[in-house]
Amino acid sequence: MKINFELYLLVIIAFVTSCSSDKKVNDGLVHIDVRKIYPEKEIILTDIADINYVYLSSDDDDYLYRGRINCITKNTIVIHSYPLGDILFFSKDGNPKSRFNRKGNGPEEYKGAGTIIYDETADDLFFCQMNDILVYSSMGEYKRKLTLPKATTWTRIISFDDHSLLLYDAMAQMTDRKRLEPDDPDFPTNNYVSPFVRISKADGKVLEYVEIPNTSIVLGAFREDVGLVPGRANRLVKIKEGVLLCNPETDTVFLYCNDKPITPLIYKTPSVDSLDPMVYLNNCVDVGRFQFIEIFTVRFEEGAFPFPAKYLMRDKKTGEIFRQKIILPDYKEKEFIISPVQSGDDYENGPYFELDLIELKQAYRENKLSGELKELVAKLNEDEDNNVFMLIHFK
C-alpha cells in the first residue's frame, strides 16, 4: 500500500496555509506548531477514564518476576521475567495462568531479550529476536519459526491483525536492499524499500511494504564522547482503528488500516530540517476523546534521556491543545505522563502504568494514598510481592 507523495504534499500545504487555529477543521489534519507555547491544563485522570488497579499475584514464588508487562490482550497479561527468561501468563484480574521457560541456545529456544506478542485467539506467543521469530503456545509448546526478510534490523514490531505482524526496519532507509537481494521477487522494483513491512504470522512471508513519504534526515545529535546519539522514535502505535505510523523525518503521523487508504492524521510545523536544534514529532496515543502527543528536542540536557520531551494533549471534540498535567486522586503529589511508551507493545485499548511497590509503600506511610489503591497497597509487602499495574480505559 502506498500513499501518493504529490497528493500528500498538496494536502499538507493546503491545510497549513488555510488554518489559522488549532481547532478541528472538518475532521481534517491536526496541526501542531512547536513554536507555540501551549497552556498547561490540569486533568484529573478519573474524570476522563476508568482506572483498574491490577496486582499480579505472587502467592506462588514461581510468579515473582523482574521485568515489565510485555503484552496485554482481552483476557491475559504476559510478562517476560529477567534474567532467567521465564514467560509468565496472568489473567486480567492478576491471577497466575501458566508459565514456561525455553531460554537456551537450541533450535527451539530463545536466546535472551526480545519483544513478546501474544495472539490470544490462536494461543500463539511470538518471541521476536533480531533475525527470527519463535512461536510457542502459552504452555511453552514450540510451534514454528518465522524467518525475517534478509538484512532486516527491526526496532519495533506489533500485531497488526489476526494474520499478520507489522515491523519497522531501521536499516531499510540506509541500505539499498535491491543490491543485496536483486533476485528476491518480494522486493519492489525501485531501489527504495519502505521500512514499514507487514509479514505473515504463519510463515513470516512479506505481505506488504507500507509506503509513506520519506526523507534521509538523521534524527540525532553528535556528542564528542560517544559520537552520534540517535533520537528515540516510536514509529508504530496500535489503536482500535488500526496503526499510527510515525515518520518524524516528514513531521507526520499517518493512520494505516486494512480497508482504507493511508491517511495523514497529525502534522507538525516548522519542518524538522529547518530547526536548530532539531524538534521532531514522536507519534501519539489516540484513545477515546483525546490524543496524547510527544515532541522531542534534539539537544543534550541534564536529566533528559536522551533528549528532553514535551507532552501535549489534544481534545478531539473541541480541538484544544495543551500541555499535560495529569493527576490521580488516589495518589497525592503524583503526576502521570501519557505517551506512546505507555501504550504498550500490543495494547490498543489504552495506556497502562507500572507503579513501583517500594514507592507505593513509602507513599502509603506518608498518607499520600487513598481509596482502592490505598486498600490494595496496605495488603502488600515490598520484599515479597510484585508491583501494581494501573490499566486505563478512556471514557
Phi, psi and omega per residue, in radians:
M1 nan 2.373 -3.026
K2 -2.384 2.410 3.051
I3 -1.628 2.412 3.138
N4 -1.221 2.047 -3.012
F5 -1.156 -0.749 -3.113
E6 -1.132 -0.759 3.110
L7 -1.100 -0.692 3.108
Y8 -1.018 -0.811 -3.139
L9 -1.095 -0.709 3.129
L10 -1.116 -0.706 3.111
V11 -1.093 -0.804 -3.131
I12 -1.074 -0.856 -3.096
I13 -1.082 -0.770 -3.141
A14 -1.083 -0.704 -3.113
F15 -1.180 -0.866 -3.054
V16 -1.136 -0.673 -3.095
T17 -1.346 -0.385 -3.063
S18 -1.709 -0.318 -3.058
C19 -1.646 2.310 3.126
S20 -1.938 0.076 3.129
S21 -2.586 3.086 3.120
D22 -1.674 0.222 3.134
K23 -1.217 2.717 3.092
K24 -1.208 2.211 -3.064
V25 -1.996 1.794 3.105
N26 0.874 0.720 3.139
D27 1.022 0.510 -3.067
G28 -1.571 -2.795 -3.067
L29 -1.157 2.398 3.120
V30 -1.535 2.290 -3.092
H31 -1.905 2.215 3.045
I32 -2.011 2.125 3.088
D33 -1.846 1.906 -3.041
V34 -1.298 -0.110 3.053
R35 -1.395 -0.329 -3.110
K36 -1.377 2.613 3.009
I37 -1.773 1.733 -3.119
Y38 -1.329 2.497 -3.097
P39 -1.224 2.638 3.044
E40 -1.466 2.443 3.130
K41 -2.342 2.236 3.126
E42 -1.418 2.216 -3.138
I43 -2.096 2.213 3.022
I44 -1.503 2.049 -2.977
L45 -1.007 -0.655 -3.109
T46 -1.257 -0.198 3.063
D47 -1.352 -0.432 -3.057
I48 -2.025 -0.095 -3.070
A49 -2.661 2.696 2.962
D50 -1.594 2.406 -3.073
I51 -1.928 2.370 3.078
N52 -2.218 2.016 3.095
Y53 -1.513 2.264 -3.108
V54 -2.160 2.148 3.006
Y55 -1.867 2.119 -3.137
L56 -1.448 1.885 -2.957
S57 -0.987 2.357 3.083
S58 -2.106 0.465 3.090
D59 -1.014 -0.579 3.002
D60 -1.678 2.089 -3.082
D61 -1.001 -0.404 3.119
D62 -1.119 -0.266 -3.099
Y63 -1.888 0.210 2.875
L64 -1.293 2.479 -3.049
Y65 -2.489 2.798 2.900
R66 -2.124 2.049 -3.090
G67 2.734 -2.607 -3.113
R68 -2.613 2.982 3.027
I69 -1.132 2.257 3.078
N70 -1.735 -0.506 -3.044
C71 -2.778 2.416 3.035
I72 -2.213 2.212 3.077
T73 -1.978 -2.935 -3.109
K74 -1.035 -0.657 -3.038
N75 -2.173 -0.066 -2.909
T76 -2.368 2.514 2.992
I77 -2.020 2.286 -3.107
V78 -2.077 2.341 3.141
I79 -2.287 2.362 2.991
H80 -1.743 1.957 -3.039
S81 -1.583 2.142 3.105
Y82 -1.634 2.746 -0.091
P83 -1.636 0.001 -3.032
L84 -1.281 -0.430 3.107
G85 1.660 0.224 3.106
D86 -1.165 2.459 3.002
I87 -1.972 2.092 -2.987
L88 -1.988 2.404 3.118
F89 -2.020 2.243 3.082
F90 -2.170 2.673 2.975
S91 -1.292 2.917 -3.113
K92 -1.178 -0.281 3.055
D93 -1.652 0.138 2.988
G94 1.692 0.051 -3.126
N95 -1.499 2.423 3.106
P96 -1.071 2.449 3.114
K97 -2.015 -0.881 -3.140
S98 -2.877 2.935 3.110
R99 -2.705 2.728 3.005
F100 -2.754 2.897 3.111
N101 -2.497 1.975 3.091
R102 -2.092 0.519 -3.141
K103 -1.277 2.354 3.137
G104 2.896 -2.898 -3.101
N105 -1.963 0.138 -3.128
G106 -1.372 2.963 -3.080
P107 -1.157 -0.364 -3.139
E108 -1.941 0.395 -3.075
E109 -2.160 2.597 3.044
Y110 -1.589 2.617 -2.963
K111 -1.611 -0.461 -3.091
G112 -3.085 -2.284 -3.116
A113 -1.219 2.673 3.099
G114 -3.064 2.905 3.075
T115 -1.431 2.373 -3.123
I116 -1.882 2.257 3.038
I117 -2.259 2.336 -3.122
Y118 -2.137 2.128 3.033
D119 -1.690 1.762 -3.016
E120 -1.172 -0.639 -3.101
T121 -1.091 -0.752 -3.122
A122 -1.605 -0.082 -3.010
D123 0.916 0.853 3.098
D124 -1.969 2.056 2.990
L125 -1.756 2.101 -3.140
F126 -1.697 2.030 3.054
F127 -1.745 1.814 -2.983
C128 -1.594 1.920 3.064
Q129 -1.762 -3.136 -3.025
M130 -1.126 -0.685 -3.041
N131 -1.903 -0.245 -3.125
D132 -2.716 3.047 3.129
I133 -2.264 2.149 3.103
L134 -1.719 2.417 -3.059
V135 -2.033 2.260 -3.129
Y136 -2.279 2.836 2.929
S137 -1.458 2.999 3.120
S138 -1.201 -0.206 3.064
M139 -1.686 0.017 3.088
G140 1.632 0.128 3.101
E141 -1.235 2.213 3.091
Y142 -1.261 2.295 -3.103
K143 -1.926 -0.874 -3.053
R144 -2.989 3.000 3.062
K145 -2.181 2.363 3.043
L146 -1.814 2.186 3.099
T147 -1.641 2.188 -3.108
L148 -1.330 2.749 3.063
P149 -0.951 2.504 -3.098
K150 -1.035 2.577 3.100
A151 1.158 0.251 3.105
T152 -1.424 2.319 3.000
T153 -2.206 1.571 -3.069
W154 -1.427 2.536 3.065
T155 -2.059 -0.120 3.117
R156 -2.718 2.389 3.137
I157 -2.602 2.355 -3.112
I158 -2.416 2.905 3.000
S159 -1.429 2.172 -3.121
F160 -1.583 -0.846 3.091
D161 -2.686 -2.910 -3.082
D162 -1.125 -0.360 -2.995
H163 -2.014 -0.134 -3.003
S164 -2.580 2.732 3.012
L165 -1.919 2.649 3.096
L166 -2.126 2.257 -3.117
L167 -2.248 2.763 3.012
Y168 -1.900 2.118 -3.119
D169 -1.712 1.854 -3.069
A170 -1.169 -0.410 -3.102
M171 -1.463 -0.272 -3.030
A172 -1.092 -0.574 -3.122
Q173 -1.351 -0.280 -3.035
M174 -1.930 -0.097 -3.036
T175 -2.262 2.370 3.030
D176 -1.377 1.659 -2.999
R177 -1.248 -0.422 3.087
K178 -1.153 -0.543 3.104
R179 -1.173 -0.620 -3.129
L180 -1.299 -0.638 -3.054
E181 -2.362 1.188 -3.027
P182 -1.145 -0.345 -3.073
D183 -1.779 0.055 -3.093
D184 -1.379 2.015 -3.085
P185 -1.206 -0.271 -3.131
D186 -1.272 -0.359 -3.047
F187 -1.474 2.516 3.095
P188 -1.051 2.855 -3.063
T189 -1.356 -0.392 3.102
N190 -1.568 3.100 -3.059
N191 -1.365 -0.442 -3.120
Y192 -1.340 2.249 3.058
V193 -2.081 2.183 -3.122
S194 -1.081 2.435 3.069
P195 -1.315 -0.217 3.115
F196 -1.655 2.016 -3.005
V197 -2.235 2.266 3.071
R198 -1.823 2.215 -3.079
I199 -2.158 2.774 -3.112
S200 -1.298 2.427 3.027
K201 -1.279 -0.352 -3.087
A202 -1.383 -0.749 -3.033
D203 -2.452 0.011 3.121
G204 1.444 0.029 -3.117
K205 -1.144 2.474 3.107
V206 -1.177 2.166 3.103
L207 -1.711 -0.529 -3.050
E208 -2.910 2.438 2.888
Y209 -1.730 2.052 -3.054
V210 -1.596 1.878 -3.002
E211 -1.749 2.248 3.030
I212 -2.310 2.846 3.135
P213 -0.910 2.470 -2.987
N214 -2.494 2.591 3.006
T215 -2.360 3.009 -3.101
S216 -1.743 0.325 3.117
I217 -1.074 2.400 3.090
V218 -1.722 2.076 3.098
L219 -1.450 1.964 3.139
G220 2.755 -3.137 3.139
A221 -2.542 2.675 3.135
F222 -1.597 2.405 3.013
R223 -2.194 2.392 -2.985
E224 -1.008 -0.637 -3.028
D225 -1.408 -0.406 -3.073
V226 -2.219 -0.188 -3.098
G227 1.537 -2.500 -3.088
L228 -1.259 2.197 3.033
V229 -1.857 1.904 -3.082
P230 -1.278 2.625 3.054
G231 -1.437 2.495 3.101
R232 -1.273 2.368 3.131
A233 -2.405 2.120 3.072
N234 -1.572 1.579 -3.001
R235 -1.279 -0.457 -3.056
L236 -2.256 2.187 3.020
V237 -2.322 2.143 -3.115
K238 -1.458 2.351 3.031
I239 -2.288 3.045 -3.068
K240 -1.107 -0.580 -3.081
E241 -1.391 -0.265 -3.082
G242 2.762 -2.281 3.139
V243 -2.336 2.400 3.032
L244 -1.569 2.067 3.088
L245 -1.719 2.068 -3.135
C246 -1.805 2.203 3.027
N247 -2.095 1.548 -3.087
P248 -1.027 -0.485 -3.113
E249 -1.122 -0.454 3.082
T250 -1.991 0.286 2.968
D251 1.062 0.561 -2.986
T252 -2.427 2.496 2.932
V253 -1.930 2.274 -3.119
F254 -1.955 2.609 2.998
L255 -1.738 2.205 -3.123
Y256 -2.157 2.180 3.030
C257 -2.539 2.908 -2.955
N258 -1.126 -0.723 -2.919
D259 -1.833 0.243 -3.124
K260 -2.408 2.752 3.049
P261 -1.112 2.685 3.030
I262 -1.145 2.277 -2.996
T263 -2.192 2.243 3.000
P264 -1.112 2.351 -3.072
L265 -1.994 -0.794 -3.108
I266 -2.294 2.405 3.135
Y267 -2.322 2.345 -3.110
K268 -1.854 2.498 2.957
T269 -2.311 2.719 -0.148
P270 -1.189 2.989 -3.102
S271 -1.120 2.643 -3.030
V272 -1.080 -0.596 -3.100
D273 -1.427 -0.038 3.117
S274 -1.722 -0.037 -3.039
L275 -1.900 2.478 3.061
D276 -2.430 1.891 0.070
P277 -1.250 2.795 -3.137
M278 -1.124 2.379 3.064
V279 -2.190 2.226 -3.064
Y280 -2.340 2.700 3.125
L281 -1.446 2.307 -3.059
N282 -2.145 0.922 3.072
N283 1.165 -3.057 -3.117
C284 -2.716 2.913 2.974
V285 -1.847 2.174 -3.102
D286 -2.044 1.774 -3.084
V287 -2.440 2.386 3.096
G288 1.001 -2.215 -3.078
R289 -1.536 -0.107 -2.917
F290 -2.181 2.702 2.935
Q291 -2.096 2.239 3.135
F292 -1.889 1.993 -2.917
I293 -2.011 2.387 -3.113
E294 -1.968 2.338 3.125
I295 -2.203 2.260 3.113
F296 -1.899 2.492 2.991
T297 -1.929 2.191 -3.025
V298 -1.480 1.401 3.030
R299 -2.607 2.684 -3.124
F300 -1.514 2.214 -3.059
E301 -2.488 2.320 -3.095
E302 -1.042 2.290 3.133
G303 1.533 -0.067 3.116
A304 -1.923 2.309 -3.081
F305 -2.301 2.069 -0.174
P306 -1.457 -0.348 -3.133
F307 -2.351 2.681 -3.135
P308 -1.159 2.568 -3.099
A309 -2.120 2.664 3.015
K310 -2.080 2.341 -3.065
Y311 -2.003 2.004 -3.125
L312 -1.870 2.848 -3.141
M313 -2.461 2.300 -3.115
R314 -2.118 2.258 3.050
D315 -1.482 1.972 -3.065
K316 -1.217 -0.351 -3.139
K317 -1.373 -0.734 -3.079
T318 -1.769 -0.322 -3.054
G319 1.438 -0.015 -3.110
E320 -1.177 2.391 3.089
I321 -2.097 2.331 -3.122
F322 -2.643 2.871 3.081
R323 -1.363 2.469 -3.081
Q324 -1.273 2.357 2.823
K325 -2.476 1.623 -2.997
I326 -1.857 2.178 -3.102
I327 -2.155 2.817 -3.105
L328 -2.222 2.119 -3.111
P329 -0.989 -0.544 -3.106
D330 -1.305 -0.176 -3.019
Y331 -2.396 1.549 -3.064
K332 -1.108 2.409 3.085
E333 1.221 0.191 3.108
K334 -1.827 2.231 3.069
E335 -1.923 2.563 -3.112
F336 -2.088 2.522 3.063
I337 -2.057 2.235 3.088
I338 -1.792 2.132 -3.088
S339 -2.545 3.028 3.102
P340 -0.976 -0.454 3.113
V341 -1.090 -0.712 -3.116
Q342 -1.332 -0.116 3.132
S343 -1.272 -0.270 3.114
G344 1.446 2.897 -3.121
D345 -1.288 -0.417 -3.055
D346 -2.787 0.915 -3.056
Y347 -2.351 1.615 -3.062
E348 -1.433 -0.133 -3.094
N349 -1.373 -0.243 3.135
G350 2.538 2.990 -3.109
P351 -1.347 2.950 3.037
Y352 -2.516 2.813 3.122
F353 -2.244 2.470 2.954
E354 -1.679 2.146 -3.137
L355 -1.767 2.015 -3.091
D356 -1.088 2.209 -3.041
L357 -1.172 -0.606 3.108
I358 -1.086 -0.773 3.101
E359 -1.146 -0.679 3.121
L360 -1.097 -0.739 -3.138
K361 -1.143 -0.644 3.083
Q362 -1.148 -0.743 3.100
A363 -1.107 -0.626 3.106
Y364 -1.100 -0.778 -3.141
R365 -1.153 -0.494 3.137
E366 -1.590 0.166 3.094
N367 1.038 0.689 3.122
K368 -1.733 -0.089 -3.132
L369 -1.845 2.691 3.089
S370 -2.625 3.029 3.032
G371 1.091 -2.561 -3.076
E372 -1.087 -0.634 -3.138
L373 -1.135 -0.728 3.116
K374 -1.090 -0.755 -3.131
E375 -1.104 -0.676 -3.140
L376 -1.207 -0.835 -3.080
V377 -1.128 -0.569 3.129
A378 -1.029 -0.480 -3.081
K379 -1.555 -0.160 -2.987
L380 -1.776 2.710 3.113
N381 -2.071 2.134 -3.061
E382 -1.128 -0.318 3.134
D383 -1.570 -0.225 -3.009
E384 -2.228 -0.214 -2.997
D385 -2.036 2.817 3.094
N386 -1.364 2.927 3.067
N387 -1.190 2.965 3.105
V388 -1.820 2.408 3.097
F389 -1.920 2.508 3.118
M390 -2.019 1.913 3.108
L391 -1.625 2.387 -3.047
I392 -2.019 2.224 3.130
H393 -2.121 1.831 -3.048
F394 -1.244 2.480 -3.108
K395 -1.332 nan nan
